[in-house]
Amino acid sequence: MAVFRVGVLWLSLPLTLSMVLGLSGCGEVVAPVQQGRKDDVVRVRKSAPVRLAVDPALLAARVIAQQPGWPGTRPIVAPPQRSIPCGQVKCVALTFDDGPFDYTGRVLDVLAEYHAKATFFVVGQMVNAQTRSYLRRMVSEGHELGNHSWDHPSLTSLSHDALRDQLERTQQLVKDTTGATMRLLRPPYGSTNATVAEEAAREGLAQILWDLDTLDWRDRNSALVVQRASVARPGSIVLMHDIHRTTAEAVPNLLRELTAKGYTFVTVSELYGARGLTPGRSYTGEAGEPELEKKRR
């Protein structure tokens, strides 16, 4: 069995990337996290490169060659963005990172059952001939897509040019696949700085962080995911990952519980409504401080 040394910065295979994301999660949390106490803060260290033993035959069986896009694919006609008065009703924005992957379809099925909308932050290298249909379905069913970089590096460690490439490649791939232009960025690991803000603004992307982390990447336990998400407050942005089976299994109970509490499930853009989102600026939801910069003062 060959041993592949995998570093987050130079992954090239969707399967390998999903394995690394599954091991390391989205890394460093910079937003306050609700877990029963208002003052709980979870900080997860950035993951070091990991060493994985991978059977080459397994990789060969799973990997589908990446294409730069699918020119000629008909654009999806998205339903109009809803106008939800989130200042008057209890809104929560569910967000899913690191996909699309095998479990994304199950998440979409449950969201459709509850007429719930969500926001999916896409990793470019995870889009292939098997998974691109999920992106088209997201757009057609009224969900929102956001940029989560090309291969999940810490953007703060990159040069302007490398950072720009991460964003532009993913923007173009999603555009070619769905016809949609993404307006949101979730920097991997929640790691951002002035350079990231500058490049995000250049690309027309607002930075979307979160105020409630389910830690689904760390604890592969559906009951814990539901428990942590159930303390959402009106205006919360909830962080999850659609690359984990246990997260997909948690979504039905999570939606059932929050629906019983009177919540409406909205996209991030719907959460902010007519006020809109400013490209380059960072947002952590409406339940607490609206912008990351305020938290750091």
C-alpha angles and dihedrals in degrees: 000000000000120000118224119201106217127196122182092232098060108032115142106172123076094217094049090047092052090051092052092046089049092053099043104030118203092313125214117038113209098174128079112264125213114223102151097301125073093223098052112125123181119201116184117191118240110262121250118225109286132216115232129186105217129177107233090214090058091050092048091051094050106036120093116194113261119242124202088237140305106269112194094033109136113251115247116244104229121206113250117273109264122240104231117177094223090172088065104032131046107263129181127182114216112201130191124199139196101026171113095131142140094290096049093089091056090052091050091050093056093044089053091050090056095038085238125155125212141173122245120201107208129214106210096220091055091065112093141138090289100046105033091086088067090061092051090049092050091056095044092050095051101257122138126242125212135185116256096173130264101277106000105259124158098267093207089067094058134089119244091260095048092046091049090051091053091054100038096049092052093044091052095045093053090045091052092046101045109007089240124128112216117227099184134073128193107191111220113260088010085273114153141151140165093290092052090047091051094051092043090053090048090054093045094248128142113211112241119197125161145241098211123051117190090196087221090151091059103037110042092201121120094202091055091049091054092045093052095044093047092073091065115138128211106287096023123148107211120206120217137146125233092203093079124083091210091056092051088050091051096053098079094054092041092054091044093052097045092044089055088054091056101256126155115212112226140170119254092255090050089051091060094038121173092358088069130195125279116229111247096018122112124235131188100183135274098275093083135355107357095215134039092225091064091053091055096052 
